Amino acid sequence: MDRFYLSRISNTSASPKKKFPIDSPDYESSELGRRPASSAAAEGDAAAELRSAREDVKQLLKSTSCHPILVRLGWHDAGTYDKNITEWPKCGGANGSLRFGVELVHAANKGLLNALLLVLPIKGKYAGVSHADMFQLASATAIEEAGGPKIPMIYGRVDVVDAEQCPPEGRLPAAGPPSPAEHLREVFYRMGLSDKEIVALSGAHTLGRARPDRSGWGKPETKYTKNGPGTPGGQSWTSEWLKFDNSYFKEIKERRDKDLLVLPTDAVLFEDSSFKIYADKYAEDQDAFFKDYAEAHAKLSNLGAKFDPPKNPDLPSSPRQDSLNHGTHVALEYALRIFSFAGEYGRYLAGEAAHQHGLLVAEGLEAEPAMVGSHASLPNSSKRQVLVGQQQ
Ligand code: HEM
């Protein structure tokens, strides 16, 4: 197998055994999910590809309950946007940069490798869907499938092409800053978002959990998370954390249940007088929350995006038959590349942080002695089956 993912963009090849210190140029330019060269021919029909990719995401959600982490993936790709920088892609935002190792290892992104490993096999089937589109499609579909509102999405985002185009670390919000309201405004105003949008988007925490071994927040497990679904553990904001509704606002307002999480940046939504207007409204009126959430989510998904041209999966189109067969072939190629990357990435992380990801379970394989948690190296053996279900 070639070392495509681990090669520098300049095509210098990396040895299969090579480790990637965080500041190494080889590591920085490593890319998870670069389009295999052979897929370039299969452009197919853009809207049909988007629809088909959306169906694949729905199947993935059914089999893995990975809704929350897909939402977090889309948010973290888009949320690096800086409206004060006019040049693309220096402005950051929804441009697929999160697939590069250099950005994936930002502290705020801990755990998101799991999300990439889930969506990239789907991305690999659709040459006409960019990584940036794939991340946003996965996120919006996860919200909708969890019972949330229909998000008025458009697609056609252009991807950044190398690691040097990734944003600097530190553009995403911290959960426990000294002045949470001030911090949220500083970060979200930089993205061009308003108080109303800050509150509405925070409502995405109706889904999912925080894990001490990723963000450092939350309990190791609660009565709501100890049995999964998905990888057990963590602390959720709501009791039904795979259902998108307005219970996040109700729970934070009432604070009745010690098993539910309230981050300082969640609590401030009911403490700051401007945020509170919206938080109170959303706790009372789910329809109002859904309406504002859908608008804010769509806006977030477009931050910093360059569209070429804008596409809408819900418009009629005529799918090309051959793109399906080709897509299957490309998906297989993609899967092989991902597992290769994962092995290298796992080896790199093993020394310090592999236990914090806990995502890959290789059936019939013993983890290498240096590996901890559920990480295992992924040798290029077709006889060994890699299970990626239940990752989130
Ligand atoms: C307002 C500032 C925000 C802060 C400080 C924040 C912080 C966090 C933290 C600390 C976690 C736990 C991560 C982990 O331990 O795995 C988390 C998870 C999550 N965040 Fe946020 N977040 C913010 C805004 C958002 C927004 C705008 C969205 C989406 C629109 C979002 C969606 C999610 C989701 C869905 C999860 C659960 C992920 C999972 O279960 O794997 N967050 N967030």
Residues whose N, C-alpha, C, O or C-beta is under 5 A from the ligand:
A	BS01	HEM	P68 I69 V71 R72 W75 K110 G111 P173 A174 A175 L201 S202 A204 H205 L207 G208 R209 A210 R211 R214 S215 W217 T265 Q392
